[in-house]
Amino acid sequence: MRKQRLKSRTSLIQGLCFLVFGLIVIQLFRLQVVNHKIYAAKANQQQIMKSTIFAKRGEIYFLDGDTPVPIVMNKKTYTISIDPSLVVKKREEITKKIDEIVGAYRVKTGWDEVFADPERKYFVVAKNVPYRETNNLKNADLTGVYEQETTTRVYPEGEMAAQVLGFVNQEGEGQYGVEGSLNKELTGENGLLKTVKDSNNVPLTIGNENVKIPAKDGKNLVLTIDRNIQKKAEEAVDEVTKKFNITYGSAIVMNPATGQILAMAGKPGYNPAEYAKVTDAKVFQTDVTMNAFNPASVCKTFAIAAAIDSGVMTPETTYYNTDKLVIDGWPIENAIKGHTGEINMQTVLTYSLNTGSIQALKLLGGSASEITYQGKEKLYDYYHNRFNLGKYTGIELPETKGSIVPPNDIDATDARYANMTFGQSLDLSIIQVASAFSAVVNGGEYYRPTLIAGEMKDGKFVRTELAKADHDALNKNDTSRTMRQMLHTGRLVFPNVKGYDEDYYVGGKTGTAQTVKNGKYSFDETIGTYVGFGAKSLEETPDYVIMTKVWSDNRKLDGGMNAKPIFDEISKYMINYNKVRR
């Protein structure tokens, strides 16, 4: 009986052992087979360190003649990251120390958000940290805190071309200018480093889990801006606006034979390295491309060119000027009065007579006495389709489209189209007007404006192939010659131009535009503009086109008196600069 009990107990113990063993086997099967991926992933989280390999942001160059010179550079700084899973054990002590040493460079994310995810192994807590602060943090020997070398933007020329360049914010994102519009090209692509680490968080050099995806650095872009011309353009804008106590001024210099931008200046400016000190965001904007306005009588160039190119008018064509017209019940007068009676179109352009540019519109429609729908169609075709006004130009900067009302629109009244001939009742940007003017004087070809000259690759300047003309803006090459001659003759009415123009063939057109306030034209504020060209002779394609613009709140500024002086200074410099370069 006792043996039978012992045997039963033994069998029970054996059964329990088999049961426990079976449960262990099942659990091992569940752990090693069924849930293998889950636990392997958790192990990887504990054993593998991941970090970003930051791409080097591309630098930006201007040209000094034909030689690239750096205008935006990179300075070595550091990015501070932490492993929250390691720091959390001494969170208060470590975060306090980080704030003490690199608090000025902390990202906006609060500490509670950093530690919100218990699985998180990597988080950037500070950027653009200088070497001294980084070294102090390193010497603090904080567990789970890492330093990684990166770069910060440096602008050695200070405010020069700030609105063209833009800036890079604390998050490493380009804002405004080419830093913003070409951010993708400049940024490149970050890489990835994934390594197995030991219990002390030290990366191991062996292991199949080690992965390194190299970063792809951003492009080093060379812009078409000539540093010397840019400097002079900014000086001219600054000097003239100070002389006349003008708040805002802009200027652009471009090569009419290629569309390349040689200078682009704007006042007031700012230092991109100190962008956070700017209180008015308008300062960041590139007025030349981003602001549309009524450019005024500079547009007479386009109306007259359209009529001459269409074969309905010549500089000698006459009409009877009374200094005033009434269209759709609206009176339209000439700003300069007294040139009444039978006068020709050269006189119209020289003295900027509104009644004369309206006569060009009438002639485009096959009539000498009235505005017709056919005339409005032709004017729109030249303005919008040929001269590309009221369209995006494609320049590598943020830009406005502007607007021109088509002839079939309900608002396309005769009065509106009459105003369009002298640059009112339409909204255009400086870059649009300067590009269209270039097409008028360069032989009739429209080139899309560009800021990109090429790239620096392995220390060498690799030029971008020059784009061909986008389209023909004029039907006849001699139209361009005629317009150059008319613009040159018109410029000679100013008594002081010979001292600026020297032996160059220079022509231009003024503009004085009313501004729109609360949907109505204001009589106490005007914008002054001037656009012109410089060539070695009448027969040669111009070397440069310059457009200038000045304006102040509640002030009446004039194209000839306030905007032309900026053109004169830049043009004189261009004449001498081109002589030296030859």
WOTA-V895392 format. One record per run of one state. SS is the DSSP state (h for helix, s for strand, l for the rest). FROM is the first residue (numbers start at 1). LEN is the number of residues. If there is no record, write none. Layout:
# WOTA-V895392
SS,FROM,LEN ; SS,FROM,LEN
This chain:
# WOTA-V895392
l,1,1 ; h,2,33 ; l,35,1 ; h,36,12 ; s,48,6 ; l,54,6 ; s,60,5 ; l,65,2 ; s,67,16 ; l,83,1 ; h,84,22 ; s,106,1 ; l,107,4 ; h,111,4 ; l,115,8 ; s,123,7 ; l,130,1 ; h,131,9 ; l,140,5 ; s,145,10 ; l,155,7 ; h,162,4 ; l,166,1 ; s,167,2 ; l,169,5 ; s,174,2 ; l,176,1 ; h,177,5 ; l,182,1 ; h,183,5 ; l,188,1 ; s,189,1 ; l,190,1 ; s,191,7 ; l,198,5 ; s,203,1 ; l,204,7 ; s,211,3 ; l,214,2 ; s,216,1 ; l,217,4 ; s,221,6 ; h,227,17 ; l,244,4 ; s,248,7 ; l,255,5 ; s,260,8 ; l,268,4 ; h,272,6 ; l,278,3 ; h,281,4 ; l,285,2 ; h,287,4 ; l,291,2 ; s,293,1 ; l,294,2 ; h,296,14 ; l,310,8 ; s,318,4 ; l,322,2 ; s,324,4 ; l,328,2 ; s,330,4 ; l,334,7 ; s,341,4 ; h,345,7 ; l,352,2 ; h,354,11 ; l,365,8 ; h,373,14 ; l,387,16 ; s,403,1 ; l,404,10 ; h,414,7 ; l,421,6 ; s,427,2 ; l,429,1 ; h,430,12 ; l,442,3 ; s,445,2 ; l,447,3 ; s,450,1 ; l,451,1 ; s,452,6 ; l,458,2 ; s,460,4 ; l,464,7 ; s,471,2 ; l,473,4 ; h,477,15 ; l,492,5 ; h,497,5 ; l,502,3 ; s,505,13 ; l,518,2 ; s,520,16 ; l,536,8 ; s,544,8 ; l,552,4 ; s,556,1 ; l,557,2 ; h,559,23 ; l,582,1
